[in-house]
Amino acid sequence: MDVLIFLVPLAIGLGLVGLFAFVWALRSGQYDDVEGAALRMLSDDDL
């Protein structure tokens, strides 16, 4: 049971890091153009 004193804050901390990374990705525009990459691979740019 002593290990829970270490694991519970560690799990909460890792969850908060993931949440902050997701919020940062949203604010920096990582998810703005979700269809652009799918359509970009269909374009024929061979010169």
PyMOL Python script that loads the backbone (N, CA, C, O; Angstrom):
from pymol import cmd

cmd.read_pdbstr("""\
ATOM      1  N   MET A   1       0.811  -1.198   0.000  1.00  0.00           N
ATOM      2  CA  MET A   1       0.000   0.000   0.000  1.00  0.00           C
ATOM      3  C   MET A   1       0.853   1.260   0.000  1.00  0.00           C
ATOM      4  O   MET A   1       0.368   2.324  -0.383  1.00  0.00           O
ATOM      5  N   ASP A   2       2.107   1.168   0.418  1.00  0.00           N
ATOM      6  CA  ASP A   2       2.971   2.356   0.418  1.00  0.00           C
ATOM      7  C   ASP A   2       3.297   2.814  -0.989  1.00  0.00           C
ATOM      8  O   ASP A   2       3.601   3.987  -1.205  1.00  0.00           O
ATOM      9  N   VAL A   3       3.240   1.908  -1.943  1.00  0.00           N
ATOM     10  CA  VAL A   3       3.566   2.282  -3.315  1.00  0.00           C
ATOM     11  C   VAL A   3       2.495   3.199  -3.914  1.00  0.00           C
ATOM     12  O   VAL A   3       2.774   3.935  -4.861  1.00  0.00           O
ATOM     13  N   LEU A   4       1.279   3.160  -3.374  1.00  0.00           N
ATOM     14  CA  LEU A   4       0.212   4.028  -3.870  1.00  0.00           C
ATOM     15  C   LEU A   4       0.511   5.498  -3.609  1.00  0.00           C
ATOM     16  O   LEU A   4       0.049   6.370  -4.345  1.00  0.00           O
ATOM     17  N   ILE A   5       1.287   5.772  -2.557  1.00  0.00           N
ATOM     18  CA  ILE A   5       1.662   7.153  -2.267  1.00  0.00           C
ATOM     19  C   ILE A   5       2.512   7.714  -3.406  1.00  0.00           C
ATOM     20  O   ILE A   5       2.510   8.921  -3.647  1.00  0.00           O
ATOM     21  N   PHE A   6       3.231   6.848  -4.098  1.00  0.00           N
ATOM     22  CA  PHE A   6       4.060   7.259  -5.222  1.00  0.00           C
ATOM     23  C   PHE A   6       3.300   7.182  -6.549  1.00  0.00           C
ATOM     24  O   PHE A   6       3.440   8.065  -7.396  1.00  0.00           O
ATOM     25  N   LEU A   7       2.501   6.133  -6.730  1.00  0.00           N
ATOM     26  CA  LEU A   7       1.867   5.900  -8.025  1.00  0.00           C
ATOM     27  C   LEU A   7       0.682   6.809  -8.315  1.00  0.00           C
ATOM     28  O   LEU A   7       0.491   7.203  -9.466  1.00  0.00           O
ATOM     29  N   VAL A   8      -0.108   7.152  -7.330  1.00  0.00           N
ATOM     30  CA  VAL A   8      -1.282   7.994  -7.561  1.00  0.00           C
ATOM     31  C   VAL A   8      -0.874   9.402  -8.028  1.00  0.00           C
ATOM     32  O   VAL A   8      -1.417   9.879  -9.024  1.00  0.00           O
ATOM     33  N   PRO A   9       0.055  10.082  -7.351  1.00  0.00           N
ATOM     34  CA  PRO A   9       0.475  11.392  -7.880  1.00  0.00           C
ATOM     35  C   PRO A   9       1.181  11.286  -9.229  1.00  0.00           C
ATOM     36  O   PRO A   9       1.067  12.186 -10.061  1.00  0.00           O
ATOM     37  N   LEU A  10       1.900  10.205  -9.447  1.00  0.00           N
ATOM     38  CA  LEU A  10       2.553  10.010 -10.732  1.00  0.00           C
ATOM     39  C   LEU A  10       1.523   9.865 -11.849  1.00  0.00           C
ATOM     40  O   LEU A  10       1.688  10.454 -12.917  1.00  0.00           O
ATOM     41  N   ALA A  11       0.478   9.099 -11.620  1.00  0.00           N
ATOM     42  CA  ALA A  11      -0.572   8.923 -12.625  1.00  0.00           C
ATOM     43  C   ALA A  11      -1.315  10.233 -12.878  1.00  0.00           C
ATOM     44  O   ALA A  11      -1.625  10.557 -14.025  1.00  0.00           O
ATOM     45  N   ILE A  12      -1.599  10.976 -11.830  1.00  0.00           N
ATOM     46  CA  ILE A  12      -2.272  12.269 -11.994  1.00  0.00           C
ATOM     47  C   ILE A  12      -1.373  13.236 -12.756  1.00  0.00           C
ATOM     48  O   ILE A  12      -1.843  13.974 -13.621  1.00  0.00           O
ATOM     49  N   GLY A  13      -0.092  13.233 -12.438  1.00  0.00           N
ATOM     50  CA  GLY A  13       0.849  14.107 -13.132  1.00  0.00           C
ATOM     51  C   GLY A  13       0.966  13.780 -14.608  1.00  0.00           C
ATOM     52  O   GLY A  13       0.976  14.683 -15.445  1.00  0.00           O
ATOM     53  N   LEU A  14       1.054  12.489 -14.939  1.00  0.00           N
ATOM     54  CA  LEU A  14       1.131  12.090 -16.346  1.00  0.00           C
ATOM     55  C   LEU A  14      -0.155  12.426 -17.091  1.00  0.00           C
ATOM     56  O   LEU A  14      -0.117  12.808 -18.261  1.00  0.00           O
ATOM     57  N   GLY A  15      -1.281  12.288 -16.424  1.00  0.00           N
ATOM     58  CA  GLY A  15      -2.549  12.663 -17.038  1.00  0.00           C
ATOM     59  C   GLY A  15      -2.619  14.155 -17.322  1.00  0.00           C
ATOM     60  O   GLY A  15      -3.117  14.566 -18.370  1.00  0.00           O
ATOM     61  N   LEU A  16      -2.123  14.965 -16.396  1.00  0.00           N
ATOM     62  CA  LEU A  16      -2.111  16.412 -16.605  1.00  0.00           C
ATOM     63  C   LEU A  16      -1.148  16.807 -17.721  1.00  0.00           C
ATOM     64  O   LEU A  16      -1.436  17.727 -18.488  1.00  0.00           O
ATOM     65  N   VAL A  17      -0.017  16.128 -17.820  1.00  0.00           N
ATOM     66  CA  VAL A  17       0.920  16.405 -18.911  1.00  0.00           C
ATOM     67  C   VAL A  17       0.258  16.104 -20.255  1.00  0.00           C
ATOM     68  O   VAL A  17       0.393  16.881 -21.200  1.00  0.00           O
ATOM     69  N   GLY A  18      -0.452  14.985 -20.346  1.00  0.00           N
ATOM     70  CA  GLY A  18      -1.157  14.644 -21.575  1.00  0.00           C
ATOM     71  C   GLY A  18      -2.250  15.639 -21.905  1.00  0.00           C
ATOM     72  O   GLY A  18      -2.445  15.992 -23.068  1.00  0.00           O
ATOM     73  N   LEU A  19      -2.958  16.090 -20.893  1.00  0.00           N
ATOM     74  CA  LEU A  19      -4.019  17.077 -21.101  1.00  0.00           C
ATOM     75  C   LEU A  19      -3.443  18.399 -21.581  1.00  0.00           C
ATOM     76  O   LEU A  19      -3.985  19.011 -22.501  1.00  0.00           O
ATOM     77  N   PHE A  20      -2.359  18.843 -20.973  1.00  0.00           N
ATOM     78  CA  PHE A  20      -1.732  20.095 -21.403  1.00  0.00           C
ATOM     79  C   PHE A  20      -1.167  19.980 -22.811  1.00  0.00           C
ATOM     80  O   PHE A  20      -1.221  20.944 -23.575  1.00  0.00           O
ATOM     81  N   ALA A  21      -0.625  18.821 -23.169  1.00  0.00           N
ATOM     82  CA  ALA A  21      -0.114  18.625 -24.531  1.00  0.00           C
ATOM     83  C   ALA A  21      -1.256  18.675 -25.544  1.00  0.00           C
ATOM     84  O   ALA A  21      -1.095  19.232 -26.631  1.00  0.00           O
ATOM     85  N   PHE A  22      -2.394  18.105 -25.201  1.00  0.00           N
ATOM     86  CA  PHE A  22      -3.545  18.133 -26.096  1.00  0.00           C
ATOM     87  C   PHE A  22      -4.080  19.550 -26.261  1.00  0.00           C
ATOM     88  O   PHE A  22      -4.410  19.961 -27.373  1.00  0.00           O
ATOM     89  N   VAL A  23      -4.169  20.299 -25.165  1.00  0.00           N
ATOM     90  CA  VAL A  23      -4.651  21.679 -25.233  1.00  0.00           C
ATOM     91  C   VAL A  23      -3.678  22.524 -26.037  1.00  0.00           C
ATOM     92  O   VAL A  23      -4.105  23.376 -26.816  1.00  0.00           O
ATOM     93  N   TRP A  24      -2.371  22.305 -25.864  1.00  0.00           N
ATOM     94  CA  TRP A  24      -1.378  23.034 -26.652  1.00  0.00           C
ATOM     95  C   TRP A  24      -1.539  22.728 -28.141  1.00  0.00           C
ATOM     96  O   TRP A  24      -1.455  23.633 -28.971  1.00  0.00           O
ATOM     97  N   ALA A  25      -1.771  21.458 -28.482  1.00  0.00           N
ATOM     98  CA  ALA A  25      -1.943  21.082 -29.889  1.00  0.00           C
ATOM     99  C   ALA A  25      -3.195  21.739 -30.472  1.00  0.00           C
ATOM    100  O   ALA A  25      -3.183  22.166 -31.627  1.00  0.00           O
ATOM    101  N   LEU A  26      -4.252  21.824 -29.708  1.00  0.00           N
ATOM    102  CA  LEU A  26      -5.460  22.494 -30.185  1.00  0.00           C
ATOM    103  C   LEU A  26      -5.209  23.978 -30.421  1.00  0.00           C
ATOM    104  O   LEU A  26      -5.622  24.520 -31.446  1.00  0.00           O
ATOM    105  N   ARG A  27      -4.539  24.636 -29.485  1.00  0.00           N
ATOM    106  CA  ARG A  27      -4.314  26.080 -29.595  1.00  0.00           C
ATOM    107  C   ARG A  27      -3.307  26.428 -30.686  1.00  0.00           C
ATOM    108  O   ARG A  27      -3.364  27.521 -31.249  1.00  0.00           O
ATOM    109  N   SER A  28      -2.383  25.513 -30.992  1.00  0.00           N
ATOM    110  CA  SER A  28      -1.377  25.830 -32.011  1.00  0.00           C
ATOM    111  C   SER A  28      -1.845  25.478 -33.415  1.00  0.00           C
ATOM    112  O   SER A  28      -1.106  25.683 -34.378  1.00  0.00           O
ATOM    113  N   GLY A  29      -3.060  24.950 -33.550  1.00  0.00           N
ATOM    114  CA  GLY A  29      -3.623  24.719 -34.873  1.00  0.00           C
ATOM    115  C   GLY A  29      -3.275  23.381 -35.490  1.00  0.00           C
ATOM    116  O   GLY A  29      -3.316  23.244 -36.712  1.00  0.00           O
ATOM    117  N   GLN A  30      -2.936  22.398 -34.688  1.00  0.00           N
ATOM    118  CA  GLN A  30      -2.568  21.092 -35.220  1.00  0.00           C
ATOM    119  C   GLN A  30      -3.765  20.373 -35.852  1.00  0.00           C
ATOM    120  O   GLN A  30      -3.583  19.534 -36.734  1.00  0.00           O
ATOM    121  N   TYR A  31      -4.974  20.690 -35.413  1.00  0.00           N
ATOM    122  CA  TYR A  31      -6.160  19.982 -35.887  1.00  0.00           C
ATOM    123  C   TYR A  31      -7.042  20.858 -36.773  1.00  0.00           C
ATOM    124  O   TYR A  31      -8.216  20.542 -36.964  1.00  0.00           O
ATOM    125  N   ASP A  32      -6.510  21.944 -37.315  1.00  0.00           N
ATOM    126  CA  ASP A  32      -7.330  22.850 -38.115  1.00  0.00           C
ATOM    127  C   ASP A  32      -7.707  22.261 -39.469  1.00  0.00           C
ATOM    128  O   ASP A  32      -8.849  22.413 -39.903  1.00  0.00           O
ATOM    129  N   ASP A  33      -6.792  21.605 -40.135  1.00  0.00           N
ATOM    130  CA  ASP A  33      -7.031  21.104 -41.488  1.00  0.00           C
ATOM    131  C   ASP A  33      -6.956  19.580 -41.495  1.00  0.00           C
ATOM    132  O   ASP A  33      -5.951  19.006 -41.914  1.00  0.00           O
ATOM    133  N   VAL A  34      -8.019  18.927 -41.031  1.00  0.00           N
ATOM    134  CA  VAL A  34      -7.983  17.464 -40.932  1.00  0.00           C
ATOM    135  C   VAL A  34      -8.198  16.786 -42.276  1.00  0.00           C
ATOM    136  O   VAL A  34      -7.764  15.649 -42.458  1.00  0.00           O
ATOM    137  N   GLU A  35      -8.855  17.451 -43.225  1.00  0.00           N
ATOM    138  CA  GLU A  35      -9.087  16.842 -44.529  1.00  0.00           C
ATOM    139  C   GLU A  35      -8.012  17.212 -45.546  1.00  0.00           C
ATOM    140  O   GLU A  35      -7.934  16.599 -46.611  1.00  0.00           O
ATOM    141  N   GLY A  36      -7.196  18.191 -45.237  1.00  0.00           N
ATOM    142  CA  GLY A  36      -6.186  18.649 -46.175  1.00  0.00           C
ATOM    143  C   GLY A  36      -5.148  17.587 -46.493  1.00  0.00           C
ATOM    144  O   GLY A  36      -4.763  17.426 -47.652  1.00  0.00           O
ATOM    145  N   ALA A  37      -4.694  16.867 -45.491  1.00  0.00           N
ATOM    146  CA  ALA A  37      -3.681  15.838 -45.717  1.00  0.00           C
ATOM    147  C   ALA A  37      -4.253  14.689 -46.542  1.00  0.00           C
ATOM    148  O   ALA A  37      -3.549  14.111 -47.370  1.00  0.00           O
ATOM    149  N   ALA A  38      -5.513  14.356 -46.323  1.00  0.00           N
ATOM    150  CA  ALA A  38      -6.128  13.271 -47.080  1.00  0.00           C
ATOM    151  C   ALA A  38      -6.286  13.652 -48.546  1.00  0.00           C
ATOM    152  O   ALA A  38      -6.109  12.813 -49.428  1.00  0.00           O
ATOM    153  N   LEU A  39      -6.616  14.905 -48.809  1.00  0.00           N
ATOM    154  CA  LEU A  39      -6.773  15.342 -50.186  1.00  0.00           C
ATOM    155  C   LEU A  39      -5.435  15.651 -50.849  1.00  0.00           C
ATOM    156  O   LEU A  39      -5.293  15.523 -52.065  1.00  0.00           O
ATOM    157  N   ARG A  40      -4.458  16.057 -50.048  1.00  0.00           N
ATOM    158  CA  ARG A  40      -3.145  16.389 -50.588  1.00  0.00           C
ATOM    159  C   ARG A  40      -2.452  15.169 -51.180  1.00  0.00           C
ATOM    160  O   ARG A  40      -1.720  15.298 -52.161  1.00  0.00           O
ATOM    161  N   MET A  41      -2.668  13.996 -50.609  1.00  0.00           N
ATOM    162  CA  MET A  41      -2.004  12.810 -51.134  1.00  0.00           C
ATOM    163  C   MET A  41      -2.635  12.345 -52.445  1.00  0.00           C
ATOM    164  O   MET A  41      -2.038  11.537 -53.155  1.00  0.00           O
ATOM    165  N   LEU A  42      -3.819  12.833 -52.779  1.00  0.00           N
ATOM    166  CA  LEU A  42      -4.462  12.458 -54.025  1.00  0.00           C
ATOM    167  C   LEU A  42      -4.063  13.352 -55.193  1.00  0.00           C
ATOM    168  O   LEU A  42      -4.293  13.002 -56.351  1.00  0.00           O
ATOM    169  N   SER A  43      -3.468  14.504 -54.894  1.00  0.00           N
ATOM    170  CA  SER A  43      -3.102  15.416 -55.965  1.00  0.00           C
ATOM    171  C   SER A  43      -1.886  14.879 -56.715  1.00  0.00           C
ATOM    172  O   SER A  43      -1.007  14.247 -56.129  1.00  0.00           O
ATOM    173  N   ASP A  44      -1.854  15.140 -58.014  1.00  0.00           N
ATOM    174  CA  ASP A  44      -0.791  14.637 -58.879  1.00  0.00           C
ATOM    175  C   ASP A  44       0.198  15.759 -59.132  1.00  0.00           C
ATOM    176  O   ASP A  44      -0.011  16.594 -60.012  1.00  0.00           O
ATOM    177  N   ASP A  45       1.287  15.780 -58.352  1.00  0.00           N
ATOM    178  CA  ASP A  45       2.277  16.850 -58.444  1.00  0.00           C
ATOM    179  C   ASP A  45       3.528  16.443 -59.223  1.00  0.00           C
ATOM    180  O   ASP A  45       4.519  17.173 -59.212  1.00  0.00           O
ATOM    181  N   ASP A  46       3.502  15.316 -59.882  1.00  0.00           N
ATOM    182  CA  ASP A  46       4.693  14.851 -60.600  1.00  0.00           C
ATOM    183  C   ASP A  46       5.006  15.786 -61.765  1.00  0.00           C
ATOM    184  O   ASP A  46       4.165  16.022 -62.633  1.00  0.00           O
ATOM    185  N   LEU A  47       6.217  16.307 -61.769  1.00  0.00           N
ATOM    186  CA  LEU A  47       6.649  17.207 -62.832  1.00  0.00           C
ATOM    187  C   LEU A  47       7.688  16.539 -63.697  1.00  0.00           C
ATOM    188  O   LEU A  47       8.177  17.143 -64.652  1.00  0.00           O
TER     189      LEU A  47
END
""", "prot")
cmd.dss("prot")
cmd.show_as("cartoon", "prot")
cmd.util.cbc("prot")
cmd.orient("prot")
